[in-house]
Amino acid sequence: MPETDKLKMDIVEALKSIKDPDLGRDIVSLGFVKDVKFCSGVAAVTIELTTPACPVKDQMREEARQAILALDGVDEANVEMTARVRSSSSESTGLLPGVKNVIPVASGKGGVGKSTVSANLAVALAQSGAQVGLMDADVYGPSIPTLMGLSEKPVSGPNRQMIPVTQYGLKIISMGFFLPEEKAVIWRGPMLDKMITQFLGGVQWGELDYLIIDLPPGTGDIQLSLCQKVPLTGAVIVSTPQDVALNVAQKAIAMFNQLNTPVLGIVENMSHYRCSHCGHRDDIFGTGGARKVSESRGLPFLGEIPLSTNIRVHSDQGKPVVLAEPESEQAKAFLQVAENTAAQISIRAMAGELEQDIKVSF
């Protein structure tokens, strides 16, 4: 065997020591190692992750470098990290043929900051390099246009489909684009069902890794229609720490369970307030309640978002805080929620792929 080929095999063997912490298996058996080259003492490896928002991407790159450099004959190691988002569902749908993952963001009650979480989650995923869409399904109080600084309307494209408005790297659709500010939506179930169908199949979403859907609060017609029309990757539940919000949030969890929709985890919004002058932390609504609920129900805790004037100011100005102040505590909190959400989606997708591999092998 030529020395170069032997070193390539040694590199692959060395990379078996690198494990994905979420999936619990080494990156070679998971199929993440896509290309191995070696020439004149220089090794070049490509590792393809399941999401560009992987929270341990840099750590994994360095572990791979060190494992390769430990081999005799290797003087330099170049590790390129790429990503290909998998679909978590084997089902196909005519409404969203190019969308890999559909993630509704829900809450049991209003006023918990669900739309703010949806907007910042979508932007954070897009910033990581993913293709992301944001659908505002809260027809009663559509706030995504305001949060994203939009006033233009979608235009009609081929096949009479709407072309979504683009902003901050996202494709966006909302009922707020079509209604005067002073007009209210007073619709019964059939009209709401028709709207959901239009926003899903009547919009040119194209190829997306993630479609984030901002739901209205509660457990009504829109939630039911959505669960029935497309396979959902899993829901993100938003709640404040106080008992009254958590009690209602658990009803939203129960609804998704009843409709056979996975719950990816819980986000605790308005978790605490930190004074900008003295740094004192004040748990205005209590703290840790959402984490306790997630632990009691066996659900992932996706992160906590502080109550902050900065979030409110930038939201009113139409620029999510992850863009306006990317180094702030608030932006980093949203980024962590996005990374944890992407990790849960990857776990579900890879579990499905591994299950298919087992079936095929038999």
N, C-alpha and C positions, 0 to 999 in steps of 0.2 A: 504493500500500500504506500503510495507517495506520502512524503512527510506532510505536505500541505493538507491532504485529505485526512490524515490522522489528527492533525491539529484542529481541524474543523469538528471532527467527532469529539475531541477532548473539550472543545468550547461548548458544544451542545450538552455534554455530560456535566460540565461545570455549572451551566445555567439551570440544571435541575435542582440546584440548591436554593434557587430563588422562588419563593412562594407568594402567590397572591393572597393577602391576608383575609380578603372577603370570601374568596372561593375555597381557600384551604388546600389548594393543590399547586404543584410547581408549574412554572410558566411554559415548560416544554410539553408536558402532558396536556396542558390546556390549549396547545396550539398557538401560543402567543409568539413564539420565535419563528419569524418568517424568512429571514435571510442571514446566512453566515458566510463571510468572506475572510480570507487570510492571504496576505502577500507581504513578503519581506519584513516579517516581524510585526505587521500591523493587522489587527483584527477589526472587522466591521460587522456589526450585528444590528438587525432591525427587529424590534419587539412591538407587536401590535396589540394594544390594550382594547378593552371593550367600551371605553368612553374616554374622550379627551379631558373630561373633568375628574379623572382618577386622582384621589387625594394623596396617593403614595407614588405617583409617577416619578418624581425626582429621586425618591428614596430607592425605588426599584432600579432606576437607571444606574445609580451609583453602586448598588449591590452587584449588578451585572458587570459593571466595569471592574470592580475589585475581584470578582470571581474569575474573570478572563485574564486579568493581569497576573494572577497568582500562578498561571500556567507557565511552564518552561517554554521558552522560545517566543513568547509574546512580549513585545516591547511597548506597544501602544494599543489601546482599546477604544474604539469609537462605537457608542451605542445610540442608535436613533430610535426614539419613541414615537410611534404612530398610534392611531386609534381607528377602529371601525365599530360603530354602535350596532349592536345586534337588536333584532326584534324579539320582544319577550313573548310574543304570541305566534303560534303556528297557524292561527286562523287568518283567512284573507277576507277583505271587505271591499266591496265596490265603492264605498263612500270615501275611503282614505287609502287608496292603493299604494301610495308612495310614502306613507307615514309609518315609521317603525314602532314608535311608542306613544301612546296617548295617556296623559297624566292629568286627571282632574284634580283641582285644588279646592277643597271643600271645608265647610265649617258648619257647626250645628246652629249657630246664631250669627246675627250681623254685628258689625262693629269690632271684630277681632283682628282686622287688618289683613284679611284673606287676599284682597286684590293687590295690596302692596307686596305681600309675599309672592304672589303669582308673577307680578311684573319683574321683581328683582331676581326671582328664581330663573325666569326665562332669559333675562339679560345675562346672568352669570353663566348659564349653560352655553349661550351663544358666544360669550367671550372666551370660553375654553376652546372653541373651535367647532362646536356642534352646529348643525342646521336646525333652527328652532322656529316654531310657530307659536303664537299666543292668541287664543280664542276667548273672547269675553262673552260668556254665556249668561251673565247676570243681567237679564233684560230689564229688570225692575230698577236697578241702579248701576248702569254701566259706567265704570270709572276708569277703565283702561286707557281710553283716549286722553283723558286728563293726565294720568300718571305717566304716559309716554309722550306727552307734548304734541298731540296730533289733533288736527282740525279738518284735514282733507278727507274726502270720501273715496271708497274703492270704485274702480271703474269696471265695466263689463269687458270680458275678454272673449276668446273663441268659445264656442259651444255654450254661450250665454252664462259662463261661469264668472264669478267675481274675482278680480285680481286683488289680493290682500294688500293693504298699505304696508310699506316697509319703514322701519325705524329701528335704529340701534342694532342693525343686523337681524331683526326679527320680521317675520311675516305676521301681520296683525289684522284681525277682524273683530268688529264690535257692533252691537245694535246702536251704540252711542254715535256712530257715524251717520246714522239715518234718521235720528230724531232731533227735533229742536230741544234745547236745554229745558224749556219749561213744560214739555209734554211728557206725560206718564204713559207707560205701557199697561193696559188693562186687558189682558188676554186670558182666555180659558185654555184648558189643556191642549186641544187640537191645534191651536195657533202656535203654542209653545213648541209642540212636537214638530210642526212644519218649519219653524225657525231653526231648530236644532239640525234638522235634515238639510236645510239650506246652507247652514254654516259649515256642515261637515262635507257634504257632497257637492255643494254649489259654489265652492271656493277653490281656486287653483293653488292648493297648498304645495304641490310638487313633491320633491323628495325632502323629507324631514327626518331627523333623528328623534326629535321630541316635539310633541304638540302639547303645550300646557293649556289647560282649559280652566278659566276662572269661573267657578259655579256660583249661583246665588246661594245665600244661606238657607239652611233647612234641608228637608227631605221630600221635595215635591216633584212636580211633573217633569221638570228639566232633568233632574238627576235620574229619574226613572227612564226617560226617553234615551238619554245618553248611554246608560248601561245596556239598554236593549239594542241599540243601533250599531255599536262598534265594540270590538274587543278592547278592553281597557287594560293597560299595563298594571295600573294600581293607583290608588288615590293617596294624596297628601292631605292630612287633616291639620287644620290650623286652629289653635285655641289660645286664649290668655290663661294665666295660671289660676285665676279665681275659680272657686267651686262651681258657680252658676254656669260659667262658660264650659268647663270641663264636663259637667253633667250633660249638657246639650251636645257637646262634641261626641260623646259616647253614643248618642243616638245616631249621629252620622256614620260612625263606625259600624253600628249594628245594621244600618240600612245597606251599606256596601257589602257586608257579610251576607245579608239576606239575598242580595242580588248577585252573589258569587263574584264580586269584584275584590281583588286583593287590596289591602291597605299597606302602602309602602312605609308609612310611619307618621309621626306626629311632630309638628313644629309648635314650640311655645313662643308666641309673639308677645311683645310688651312684657318681657320677662322681668326686667328691672329697669330702674332709671339711675343714671350716674350723673351727678352734678358736674357741669362743665367748668365750674369755678374751683370747687374744692375736691372733686373726685369721689365724694361720698356716694355710696350705693344705697338706693331706697327701693325696696320691693313693694311697690305701690299696690299691686294686685296679688301679693304673695309671690312665691317662686317655687319652681320644682314640681308643680302640680301635674303638668303635662308629662314630665319624665316618669312620675309615679304611675300615671295611667298607662303609659306605654309599657312599663315593666309589668304591671298587673295583667295586661292583656297580651303580653308576649309580642309586642310590636316594637320596631326600631324607633328610637328617639332621634329625630333628624337634626335637632339643634334649637338654640334659643336666640331670639332676636330682642335686643333692648328697646325700651321705649325711649325715643330720641327726637328732639326738635329737628335735628338735621334730616332725619328720614321724612318728617312731615314737610319741611320747607322744600326739599328737592322734589318730593312727590307733587306738591302744588305747582312747582315750576316745570313739571313734565320731564324730569331727568332722574331716573332711579339712582339711589345713593351708591350703588355699586359702580356706577359710571361717574357720578359727580364727585365722590370722595372715595376712590378705590382703596386707599390705605387706612381708612377709618375703622374703628371697632365695629360699627354697624355694617359696613360693606363686607368685612371679613366674616361676620356672623352669617350674612346671606350666602357668601361663598361656601362656607362650611355646610350649610343646608343643601346647596346645589350639589356639592361633592357627595354628601351622604345619600341624597336622593338618587344621583346617577349610579352610585355603588349598589343601591338596592335594586335598581332596574337591571344592572349588569348581572347581579346574583340570580335574578329570576330568569333572565335570558340564557345565561350559561347553564343553569339547571335544566332548562328545556332542551338545550342542545345536547347535553350529556345524556339525558334520558333518551333522546332520539338515537344517539350513538349506541346506547345499550340495546335498544330494540332492534337496530339494524344488525348488531353483532350476533344476535340470536336468530 
